[in-house]
């Protein structure tokens, strides 16, 4: 992306991921050290009132962050935050998207604000995100 492409309303082509699996959850849990059984143990999830184990939200938050940094550069990140909106389940196909919402000057830097989303194939929003980047050269 060139700096001339950094205009309010500009988007990046959405990324559609493969369907989620419990194996994805377990792999992330092993890497993160968060072994909460609600994300991999069907009996535990059922006892807690869920139909199946559900996604580890931080896994999708990481994918959303990568979506943003692949667009505007990891070296340019100034802030990144997410909000968990609804659970994602095994078999869900998630789409990651983003839109530039502001281009502004602050402290001598040209900043780009983006809104991000991770949506389920149902149309529901799994995650919302916001990030600020220094405009890449």
N, C-alpha and C positions, 0 to 999 in steps of 0.2 A: 504494500500500500504506500502510495506517495503522500506527501503532506497536502497535496491538492485534493486528495480523496477524503480528507478529514473534514467533512461537513456534517452539520446536524442532519440527522435522518439517514446517514449512510449506514449500511449494514455489511456484515460479513456473511458469506454463504453459510447457511446452517450446517451443522454436523449432526448426522443421524447415526447413533451408535447401534451396535448389535443388541439383541435382546439380553436383558439382565439375567444372570444365573446365580444360584446360591454359591457356586464355585467362585464367581467374581467376588462375592461378599467375603467368603472365607480367605481368599488370597489377600484382599485388602486388610482384613482383620489381622492376619498373620504379619503383614508389613507394618501395621500401625500399633499392634499390641492391644487393640481393643477387641477382646474375645467375647463380648456380650452374646450369649446364646440366642437372644431374640433374632439375630441376623443369620443363624445357620441351623438351629435345632428346631425341627418341625413340632415336636412334642412340647417343647418349652413355649414356642410361639402360640400354639393352640391353647395351652393352659393360661396364657396371658390374654386370650381373647382374640387373637389374630388368625386369619385363615392360613397363613404361611409365614415363614420368616420374611422380613422386609429389608430393603436396601439400607446399607450404611451410608447415610447422607453425605458424610465427608468424602466418600469416594467420588460421588457425582460433583461435589463442590470442587474437587481437584481437577476433574475433567473440564468443568466450566472455567476454572482458572487457566488451564492449558489452552482452551479455546480462545480466551481473551489474549493471552500472551503470544500465541501463534499469530494473532492478528496484529498486535501493536508492540510486541517485543517485551520479553521478560525484564530486560534491563531498564525499561521505561515505566514499570509499575510504580505508582505512588500510593495507591490504596486499593483494597479489594475486600468486599464483604458479601455475605450471602444470607438469605433468609430461607429457612425450611418451611415449605407451604403444605405439602401433602406427601404421604409415603409413596414410595415406588416399590414394585413387587417383582418377583421372578417372572420373566416373560415380557416385562414392559420394554418398549422401545422408546428411548429418550432422544429428544432433539434439543441441541444446544444452539442458541442464537444470541445475537447482540446487535444493538443499535447505538450510534453516537447520539447523545442527548445534548451535549454542549461542547463548544470549543472556546477556550477562554485564555486570557493572559493572567498570570499570577506570579508575583515575585520574579519577573523577568523570564518566566517559562511559559511556553504555549502548552496548555493542558487540554486533554481530551477526556470527557466523561462518557462512560458507556453504561447502558442498562443491559443486563444479561438475563437469560431465562433458560431453564431446563424443563421442557414440557414432556408429558407422557402422551402416548398415542391416543389416549382418551380425551385429550384436550386440556387435562388438568395440569397445573403448574407444580412441579416437584420442588424446584428452587427458583428464587429470584436472586439476582446479583447486581452489584454496582461496582464499578472500578474507575479509577482515574489513572491516566498515563500521561507522561510527557510526550509530546508529539515526536514521533521518530523522525530522524533525518532522512 
